[in-house]
């Protein structure tokens, strides 16, 4: 089985609430939604983003919009108003996530 970079088949949005980063990932092709749900597991996300996450990650499947949402607690070094980090909103986390290698879908 061949691996691909997630960004080859999906795009992502990032949001924040306090010290929580919310990453939403959507397949470029709606037909790949099932594949995305299979490969985008909490375990894989934590393994890939581990150094940037200090809290629990909760995953939600959102079939009405063909997306997967990851709520990453304690991922923003305290949040926008308290962090000295360059990326206080955590927007770069979505790009980091899309750089993850995943098994390619079988079509």
N, C-alpha and C positions, 0 to 999 in steps of 0.2 A: 504494500500500500504506500502510495506517495504522500508526502507531507506538503502542505502549502502554507503560506503566511495568511493569517486570518484576513488581512486587509485585501487580499486578492478576491475574496468572495463575500465580504461584509463591510459595512461601515458602522461607525459608532458616534454616539453623542455623550457628553458628560455634563453632569450637573452637580451641585453641592448644596448641602444643608448643614451648616455648622462644621463639624469635623467628619462628616459623612460624604463620601463621593458616590454618586449614582451614575453607573455606566450602562448605557442602553446600546445593544448591538442588533443590527438588522441585516439579513442577507441581501445581497444585491439582486438576487433572483428569488422571488417568493417560493419557488419550488425547493429551495435549499433550507427552508425553515426547519424541517425535521432534522436535517443533518446538523444545523447550528445547535439545536437543542441537545443533540447527542454529544457533540464535541466540546461545547462550552460549559464545562462542569465547574463547580466551585473548586474542586481539587486542582484542576488544570489552571484556573485563574490564580489561585493562591500560590501554586508552584511558580507561575510566570511572574506575578507581581509581588511576590512575598516580601521583598525588601521594602516595598512601599506601603504595605498593609500592616497595621498593628492591631486590628480588631477582626471581628466576625464578618464574614461575607454571606449574604443571603441572596439566593437566585430565584428569579420569577420568570416563568414563561408567559408571554403575552401574545397569544395566538391571534387576537383580533387585529393586531398591527404587525404580526409576524416578527416579533422581537423577543430578545432575552434581556432582562434587566438584572444588574448586579448592584446590590447595595453594600458598599464597603465602609464599615464603621472604623473610626479612628485612622483614616487614611490621609488626612490633610494637615497633619502637624498642628492640630488645635483649631483649624478653621481660618477663614479670611481675616478676621479681626485680631487674631492672636499670633498667627504664624509669621515667621520671618522668611519662609520659603519663597522661592521665585514664583512658583506656580501655586498660589494659595487656593485657587478654585479647583485645582486638580484636573484641568483640561488635558494635560499631557498624559494622564493615566489612560485615556481612551486610545491615544496613539500607541502607547506602550502595549496595551492589550491587543491591538490590531497587529502588532509585530510578533504575536505568538504563533508558533508552528503547530498546525493541527492536521489530522489525517484528511486527505481530500475526499470529497463526496464521491460515491459510486453512482454513476448515471447510466 
